[in-house]
Amino acid sequence: MNALHPDSKTILITGATGNVGRHTIKALTTFDAGPADARGPTATGGVAEIRAGVRGRGAEDRLPHGVLPVHLDFADANSFAPALAGVDRVLLVRPPLLVNVRRYFQPFIRAAEAAGVRHVVFLSVMGAENAGFIPHAGIERALVESRMAWTFLRPGFFNQNLSTTHAADIRDHDRIFVPAGGGVTAFIDTQDIGAVAARALTEPGHESATYTLTSDDLLTYEEIADILTEALDRRIAYERPGALRFIAKELREGTPATFALLMAAVYLPTRLGKAGRHTDTLRELLGRNPVSFRSFVAKHRQVWMRD
Ligand SMILES: NC(=O)c1ccc[n+]([C@@H]2O[C@H](COP(=O)([O-])OP(=O)(O)OC[C@H]3O[C@@H](n4cnc5c(N)ncnc54)[C@H](OP(=O)(O)O)[C@@H]3O)[C@@H](O)[C@H]2O)c1
């Protein structure tokens, strides 16, 4: 129980162990959601309780002190009502492997409504407004049709993709292997998305808002490879595979076929030169500069080192 304010919000964070959920909890528990002069209990709008929706045992060990773990599995509708009981606000994160909106997320959204949730902040994706077929767009539609207030966060590509999904390729094979061609990508750090999410969950004025979020880094994967090369002091190459070669590699490594196809599709806008949009929204919301890709690399250098 995080008793900062006597009579206020109970927030459920889904994807609590993931890239953005983790940083949202951190921002909520350390008041790291904005410039120094805005920090303090009022900056988080008086949070009574932060609940972390987690699967399986052991996840609670990875949560900050004072955050209450509750069992939540989007594949198990029986877990929804207990996790949502008494909750006012939800950060909704769609786990990457769950693509069926009707099966997993419409029931969760209905359960949230039934539990009396007032506001859902949804981690969507940049460009969802032009890609009605992707699950994020389906979830956005379901939230707009609900009786709850909503805020959509539409970030660019996460810096953290390099320290998670691509980490083994960089560490063990000195390469980045994504079908992004020579296109530019708008990157963003999940620490910054977490800070925005914390604000949207605790401050008034974010209802019905859609935030397209980027840092100031518009980079090609060639440039990313160069930044890593400089920071790691060994050559990291961007291999520029085509979509078919990329899918074949993913299948060889055991990625399920649907997910491999989805991953390849994710890089299509970059290939087509449509993933390089920059916005100042993050700076406007947080009153500070976004985390840069270079500082992210410096901070996480160890992830790509071999010993
Ligand atoms: N990566 C990007 O560049 C990017 C850019 C824009 C938007 N997005 C979107 O951001 C979202 C999150 O992606 P991510 O890669 O950062 O993933 P993530 O949040 O790091 O990982 C998924 C989270 O969901 C949880 N989870 C998995 N299956 C679950 C289930 N059945 N029920 C409840 N929770 C479950 C995982 O918990 P466990 O610990 O239990 O596994 C984990 O906390 C996705 O919708 C993605 O499309 C990603």
The ligand as a Tripos MOL2 file, in Angstrom:
@<TRIPOS>MOLECULE
LIG
   48    52     1     0     0
SMALL
NO_CHARGES

@<TRIPOS>ATOM
      1 N1          8.9570   -2.2260  -28.8670 N.am      1 LIG1
      2 C1          8.6450   -1.1120  -29.4890 C.2       1 LIG1
      3 O1          9.4830   -0.4610  -30.1400 O.2       1 LIG1
      4 C2          7.2360   -0.5970  -29.4000 C.ar      1 LIG1
      5 C3          6.9380    0.6660  -29.9390 C.ar      1 LIG1
      6 C4          5.6320    1.1490  -29.8020 C.ar      1 LIG1
      7 C5          4.6520    0.3920  -29.1710 C.ar      1 LIG1
      8 N2          4.9960   -0.8350  -28.6750 N.ar      1 LIG1
      9 C6          3.9430   -1.6370  -28.0080 C.3       1 LIG1
     10 O2          4.2160   -1.6980  -26.6340 O.3       1 LIG1
     11 C7          3.5930   -2.8610  -26.0920 C.3       1 LIG1
     12 C8          4.5580   -3.5500  -25.1430 C.3       1 LIG1
     13 O3          5.6220   -4.1010  -25.8750 O.3       1 LIG1
     14 P1          7.0120   -4.4750  -25.1980 P.3       1 LIG1
     15 O4          7.8380   -5.1050  -26.2390 O.co2     1 LIG1
     16 O5          7.5470   -3.2790  -24.4860 O.co2     1 LIG1
     17 O6          6.5920   -5.6000  -24.1630 O.3       1 LIG1
     18 P2          6.7890   -5.5880  -22.5900 P.3       1 LIG1
     19 O7          5.7930   -4.6490  -21.9920 O.co2     1 LIG1
     20 O8          8.2170   -5.3810  -22.2360 O.co2     1 LIG1
     21 O9          6.4320   -7.0850  -22.2040 O.3       1 LIG1
     22 C9          5.1350   -7.5770  -22.1440 C.3       1 LIG1
     23 C10         4.5090   -7.4260  -20.7440 C.3       1 LIG1
     24 O10         3.2360   -8.0380  -20.7670 O.3       1 LIG1
     25 C11         3.1980   -9.0720  -19.7810 C.3       1 LIG1
     26 N3          2.4060  -10.1880  -20.2900 N.ar      1 LIG1
     27 C12         2.7540  -11.0740  -21.2400 C.ar      1 LIG1
     28 N4          1.7400  -11.9310  -21.4650 N.ar      1 LIG1
     29 C13         0.7360  -11.5660  -20.6290 C.ar      1 LIG1
     30 C14        -0.5690  -12.0660  -20.3760 C.ar      1 LIG1
     31 N5         -1.0480  -13.1370  -21.0190 N.pl3     1 LIG1
     32 N6         -1.3310  -11.4410  -19.4530 N.ar      1 LIG1
     33 C15        -0.8600  -10.3730  -18.7590 C.ar      1 LIG1
     34 N7          0.3640   -9.8560  -18.9620 N.ar      1 LIG1
     35 C16         1.1580  -10.4530  -19.8770 C.ar      1 LIG1
     36 C17         4.6180   -9.4670  -19.5420 C.3       1 LIG1
     37 O11         4.7020  -10.0160  -18.2530 O.3       1 LIG1
     38 P3          5.5180  -11.3650  -17.8800 P.3       1 LIG1
     39 O12         6.6590  -10.8760  -17.0370 O.co2     1 LIG1
     40 O13         4.5320  -12.1610  -17.1050 O.co2     1 LIG1
     41 O14         5.9060  -12.0260  -19.1710 O.co2     1 LIG1
     42 C18         5.3170   -8.1240  -19.6540 C.3       1 LIG1
     43 O15         5.1970   -7.4010  -18.4650 O.3       1 LIG1
     44 C19         3.1620   -3.7230  -27.2810 C.3       1 LIG1
     45 O16         1.7920   -3.6170  -27.4960 O.3       1 LIG1
     46 C20         3.9370   -3.1010  -28.4270 C.3       1 LIG1
     47 O17         3.2980   -3.2850  -29.6770 O.3       1 LIG1
     48 C21         6.2560   -1.3450  -28.7470 C.ar      1 LIG1
@<TRIPOS>BOND
     1     1     2 1
     2     2     3 2
     3     2     4 1
     4     4     5 ar
     5     4    48 ar
     6     5     6 ar
     7     6     7 ar
     8     7     8 ar
     9     8     9 1
    10     8    48 ar
    11     9    10 1
    12     9    46 1
    13    10    11 1
    14    11    12 1
    15    11    44 1
    16    12    13 1
    17    13    14 1
    18    14    15 2
    19    14    16 1
    20    14    17 1
    21    17    18 1
    22    18    19 2
    23    18    20 1
    24    18    21 1
    25    21    22 1
    26    22    23 1
    27    23    24 1
    28    23    42 1
    29    24    25 1
    30    25    26 1
    31    25    36 1
    32    26    27 ar
    33    26    35 ar
    34    27    28 ar
    35    28    29 ar
    36    29    30 ar
    37    29    35 ar
    38    30    31 1
    39    30    32 ar
    40    32    33 ar
    41    33    34 ar
    42    34    35 ar
    43    36    37 1
    44    36    42 1
    45    37    38 1
    46    38    39 2
    47    38    40 1
    48    38    41 1
    49    42    43 1
    50    44    45 1
    51    44    46 1
    52    46    47 1
@<TRIPOS>SUBSTRUCTURE
     1 LIG1         1 GROUP 0 **** ****
